Amino acid sequence: MEVEIDYLAIGKRIRTARLSKKMTQETLSNMIDVAPTYVSSIENGHTKLSLATLLGIAQSLDTTVDQLLYDNTPVLVSKFDADIKELTSDCSNQEKEFLLEIIKSTKTALRNYKPVK
């Protein structure tokens, strides 16, 4: 089975994570010991990055490989999951926890709602 990898989507998620950390391409490139032009090429989807580079990027951006590869795992992806992921991609962990609590509360309220007839 051949898996098609969307390097452009991966690059976009790397760029989003990097910018959310207010980090330049040069800073990231220094952290993973590559040229800034290589980081640019990755973010634009023009190059295939190695597993070692992907791991280094994930560690440097304080994220996980799963988050960077998410849309490349079709079994895990639904339209809603991708939308939620994108909406929260620039949130801090504290903001994500807050949003999770709101979602839980809203879900409970929705399920307990009894319309007046």
Summary of the structure (lengths in Angstrom):
residues: 117
radius of gyration: 17.6
end to end distance: 54.1
largest distance: 66.0
contacts: 268
relative contact order: 0.13
helix: 69%
strand: 0%
